[in-house]
Amino acid sequence: MVVTLLVYLVKVAPAAGVIVLDATQKPGGVGTGDTATAFTSFRDNHQVRIALRTGSWQVSDLVLGSGAYSEGFDSSALLPSYKGVGLLRGAGDDTPTVRFYLADAEDAEKILQVARKLRERAGTLSGYAGQAAIREVRDVLADAASVFQGSETGLPWALIAARLAERIPEHYADVTPDAISAQLRALGVPSVDIKRDGKALKGAKKAAVTAAINRREATTG
């Protein structure tokens, strides 16, 4: 039965590093007995819950989990004008009111690239995820620092990406300006205006890249 498999998945998948993301509205007409109980179990076994504005506190309690209303959390109290705003329960000790954003495929790629790079540096990848990293693990800060030439004090992201692709194609052949920007900004290199050929383009200062390297070395020893 599909619902039995769903219950099993939502219970064991997080322990295997798989995050189940779904809407948990209980469908009508699913029957009674074990079937109805299974759908309730599926809904109730979600650890992290998101509730946008609901029509009543009872519905809010179904989304956020039993007892949320008695603890003072009621998504029906959110204002209609709060587009994309909801309550986040179970991700931490608090249940904050947060704004959500839709990450499209391009956004998701940037997020995952940065996340993987951070885990590679921390040495926390293992199993299939670790084995999938066929390419050499690179130090993006050191690589970025190496593309500055002569007296250059700053470079646009597009030029940094192009030089990395030229110098280290086995690793950066497909890197985009947005991707290299995301990776370096995640490591503390701000995106600033760089004057190049009479234009102000977003990029990085050489001093900022060097400072990020020094901070890392001071932190990690």
N, C-alpha and C positions, 0 to 999 in steps of 0.2 A: 504494500500500500504506500502511495506517495507520501502521505502525511506522516507515516511511521519513519520513513527515510528522512524526512525533513526534521523531525524531532531529534533523530540520531545525529544528523549533521550539525544542528545548532548546539548540541550538547558537547560533541567531541572536536569539532573543527577548530575552535579557538586554541585548544591545547596543541594542535598541530600547526599553528601559525596561519590558519585560514580564517579570515573574517567574513562572516555571513552578513550581507547587507540586503535588507528586504523590508517591505511594508508588512506589518503584522495584523492588519485588520482581519478579523475573523469572518470568513464568508458566510452568507446566509444559506440555509437549506443544506447544510453538510451532514445532517442526521443527528442522531443521539448516541448515547453510550460511549463506547471506546473511540469512535471517530470524532465526536465533539470534544471529548477529553483530550485527544491527541492534538487537535488544533489549539486548544487552550494551553496545553503544555508547550507547544511550539512557540506561542506568543510569550509565555511567561519565562522562558529560558534565555531570553535575550539579555545580555549583561548591560550593554549600553543602549540607551533609548533616547530618541529625539521626538519631541512633540511640537509641531507648529500649532497655530491657533485652532482650537476645537470648539464645538458648539456647547459643551457642558463640562462640568467638572467630572462627571461620571465617565465620559469618553476620555478625558484627560487622564484619569486614573487607569483606564484600560491601556492607554498608550505608554504612560510613564511607569506603570507597575502599581500594584495594589499598595496603598498606604501613602502614595505621593501626595494626595490632597491633604491628608491629615498632617503631613509634614510641612504644608504650606506651599506646595507646588501645584499650580493650576494653569494649564495652558489656555483655558477658556477665558482667562483674564487678560490675555494679550490683546492689544489694540488691533482692530482690523487694518489700520494703516501700517502696521509692522510687517512689511513684506519680507519674507525670508528669515524672520526672527522666530526663535523657538527656545524650548527648554532642553538642556542636555543633562541627562541623568545617568549615572553609572560609570562615567569616564574618569571620575575622580571623587574626592570626598565631598566636593560641592556640587550643586545643581545650578549652574549659571544660566542666565538668559543670554543667548549668543545669536549672531547673525550667520547664516549659512550661505555658501557660495557654490555654484555649480562649476566643477572642474571638468572642462571638456578634455578631449583626447590629448591635445597639445599641452594643456596645463598638467594633466596627470603624468605625462611623460617627463616633464621638468621636475615634478615633485618626486617621482620614483628614481630619477637619475641622481638627484641630490641625496635622497634617502639611502640609496645603495652605496654611494660614495662614502657617506658618513659611516655606514656599517662596515664597509671594507677597511676604512682607517681604524675603526674600533676593534676589528677582528671578530665580529659577532655573526658573520655569515657561516652557515654550515649546511650539510645535506645538499639537496638539489640546488638550492639558491646559491650556495657556495660553488658548486661544481659548474654552474652555468657561466661563471666568470672566467671565460676562456682567455680574455686579454689580460695583459699585465696590469696590476694595480698601480696606478700612477698617482703622484703627488701633484694635484692640480695647481696648488699655490706655487710650487717650485717651477712647474712647467710654464705657468703664466708669467712668472718673473723672468724666465729665460727668453721670452719673445720681445722684450724691450731692447731696443738697439740704441747705441750711442748715448746721446743726450736726451732721449725721449723721456718725458716725465709722465705721460699719460697716453693711453691708446683706447680707441672706441672698441666696444665689444665685438663688432664685426671684424675688425682687423686682428684682434686677439684670437678669435676663432679661426680666421683664415691662416694665420701664422702657425697656430698649433696644428692645424690640419696638414700644413706643408711640412713642418718639422717632425711631427710624430704621427704620420698617417695611420699607423697600425692601431692607434688608440683614438685619435681625434678626427678621423676622416669625415665622419658624419656629424660632428658637433655643430650646433647652431649658435649664433650670437646670444640668443635667449637662454640656451642651455648653459653656456659657459658663464653667463651673467648670474644665473641662478646658483650655480655651484660656488662661485667665488663670493657672492653675497651671503650665502649660507655660512661661509667661513670668515665673515666679518669684513669683507672688502666692499665698501659702499659703491653704488652706481652714481656717478657724477657726470657733469657736462665736461667734455673734452673738446678743445678746439682743434680741428683738423681740416686743412684745406679751406679755411674761411668759414667753416660750419661748426656749430656746437652739437656734438653727438654724445650720447650716453656711453660711458665706458669706465675704465678704472685707472687710478693713479698708481704709478710704480711704487711710490712711498707707501700707499695703503696696502699693496700686496706684500711688500717687505715687512710692514708692521704686523700684518696677520701672521706671517711666518715666525717673526720674533715672539709674538704672543703665544703661539702654539708651542714653541720650543721652551719658553719660560714656564708654561703650564705642565707640559709633559716631561720636562727635564731632558 
